[in-house]
Amino acid sequence: MLFGSKIELGAVHTYLEPFARYFIDLTPHVALIAAVSADREGNLYTGPNTEDTPTVVEATAFKDGVVIAQVNEIVETVPRVDIPADRVHFIVRSDKPFFVEPLFTRDPAAITEGQILTAMLAIKGIYAPYGVQRLNHGIGFSTAAIELLLPTFGERLGLKGSVAAHFALNPHPALIPAIESGWVRQIHSFGSEVGMDDYIRARSDVYFTGPDGSLRSNRAFCQTAGLYACDMFIGSTLQIDLQGNSSTVTTSRIAGFGGAPNMGADARGRRHPSQPWLKAGVEADPDGSALMRRGRKLVVQIGETFGDKNVPLFVEKLDAIELAEKLKLDLAPVMIYGEDVTHIVTEEGVANLLLCRTAQEREQAIRGVAGYTDVGRRRDYGMVARLRERGVILRPEDLGINPLDADRSLLAARSIKDLVRWSGGLYAPPSKFRNW
């Protein structure tokens, strides 16, 4: 329909941007929202998946708009008031509960040795030297592998207490072993995850919960936390070009970006100093005045050089640019701009783009970890070797990692059933993930 000109694509917006515009020039006239329950007065309980709802309601109700709520049930007393009755105009009881997709669950059984290797490289090559305590993980098997390696590989490196303690993150089941092993101190969530309710209720010391014990999520606050309070974002993508620009939009698929454009953006305004932020700033600008030098948020793109169906991760030119030209868009749908990307991790190693001093060095650093893709095979081998000597590129052996050690036995949980055991039986995975 898009390519046939039956529908028009204006732009790909991302969370904080439309949230902000709700209060400036895109204020809703009508808001259709979903809630778990409503009481007789009209107060709403939105439950663990509160997410965007308070922001949408705020913008609508306080500018003469109409708020219509679909609820699963009407009760005498709601467990907690998430949306006050005076902000709701109509309530409709649904015939069946609203559906929630388990978007963030990754079966450990599907994690490959290549993904384990990239996770090991990220932990030892980035988490450890920068001392990253506050971070956000994107969705994917590589980040799930990192979460499952913290209690094993991370413990072996002596990193417990010095990395991965505070998260802006949905309740990833893969993080259960790290939580139970005492790695994680606190998690604020954009939304919830199917099957995690009882576990969250039992771990209110880690998650933000209401008096009823259920998760209180808020996407606007969590996106803000990820942008300003987190020192690192690490996530995957579908394409990376020679400048480090990345996108999940390809010629055959137009996928949303989720929170990556916010999580993976370096906030340019005034920000509190922190060790990882300052260290990254020194690497990017070693000659700058210490008192005037801005730090840098760590923005890491992680993935194997070839993805599903052997599609290369690295390209000379993003498909997003071709799409923008074809659809006559004002702006190409780039997910994370290269100027914000600080590191790229593949099975071939870690490229630290902060240490690159020219566009040519940056290009060769990217080519230097692009493996046997067309981009990787066109590298300048001499320059790549010199970049490695300077520590811009780190191979597994430079970090003391033997790729043959990247084995599934390193994972703290190797199946969904293992995650259930780690949770003490509190995690209730959806039926699609049960094979017992």
Order of alpha helices (4+ residues) and beta strands (2+ residues): alpha-beta-beta-alpha-beta-beta-alpha-beta-alpha-beta-alpha-beta-alpha-alpha-beta-beta-beta-beta-beta-alpha-alpha-beta-alpha-beta-beta-alpha-alpha-alpha-beta-alpha
